[in-house]
Amino acid sequence: MSANNHGGYRRKILRITHCRSEDASKIEHVMRDDILHTVALDWLSPSEFHAAALETGSLLDTNRVDYEEYFAADEMKAATAANT
């Protein structure tokens, strides 16, 4: 799996977790930053990717309020940067 295949990761996450489509990119982000601490996901075996996606989906659900706050702030920063 290519490191540039972000859409492919999200599709796999959707199939594995059955999450809402808007959560797939959040799960991918949290997998990279909070679970695996890596930029690339292509080094994971299919079973490792599956386990990480499930773990991350559970973490997102458990800490939904905190993560939604984080992602909202991140979107605000991006919008502010785009306007300057």
C-alpha positions in Angstrom: 0.0 0.0 0.0 1.4 3.3 -1.0 2.1 6.0 1.6 0.3 8.4 -0.8 -2.8 6.3 -0.9 -4.8 8.2 1.8 -8.1 7.5 0.1 -7.3 3.8 0.1 -6.6 3.9 3.8 -9.9 5.5 4.5 -11.8 3.0 2.4 -10.1 0.2 4.3 -10.9 1.9 7.6 -14.6 2.1 6.6 -14.7 -1.6 5.7 -13.0 -2.6 9.0 -14.8 -0.3 11.4 -18.1 0.4 9.7 -17.7 3.9 10.9 -19.4 7.0 9.5 -17.5 8.2 6.4 -16.6 11.5 8.1 -14.9 9.5 10.9 -12.6 7.5 8.6 -10.2 10.4 8.1 -10.3 11.1 11.8 -9.5 7.5 12.5 -6.6 7.6 10.0 -5.2 10.7 11.6 -5.5 9.3 15.2 -3.9 6.0 14.0 -0.9 8.0 12.7 -0.6 10.4 15.7 -1.9 8.7 18.8 -1.7 4.9 18.2 1.2 4.2 15.9 3.2 7.5 16.1 4.2 7.3 12.4 3.6 9.1 9.2 3.5 6.0 7.0 1.0 3.2 7.4 2.2 1.1 4.5 4.6 -0.9 6.7 1.7 -2.5 8.6 0.6 -6.0 7.7 -3.1 -6.4 6.9 -3.8 -7.8 10.4 -1.8 -5.0 12.1 -3.7 -2.4 10.1 -7.0 -4.1 11.0 -6.2 -4.2 14.7 -5.0 -0.6 14.7 -8.1 0.6 12.9 -10.4 -1.1 15.4 -8.4 0.1 18.4 -8.4 3.7 17.0 -12.2 3.6 16.3 -12.8 2.5 19.9 -10.5 5.3 21.2 -12.3 7.9 19.0 -15.7 6.7 20.3 -14.6 6.7 23.9 -13.0 10.1 23.7 -15.4 11.6 21.1 -15.8 15.0 22.8 -12.1 15.6 23.1 -11.3 14.5 19.6 -14.2 16.5 18.1 -12.9 19.6 19.9 -9.3 18.9 18.7 -10.4 18.5 15.0 -12.7 21.6 15.2 -9.7 23.7 16.5 -7.5 22.2 13.8 -10.0 23.1 11.1 -10.2 26.7 12.5 -6.4 27.0 12.4 -6.3 25.8 8.8 -9.1 28.2 7.8 -7.3 31.1 9.5 -4.0 30.2 7.8 -5.7 30.1 4.4 -7.1 33.6 4.9 -3.8 35.2 5.7 
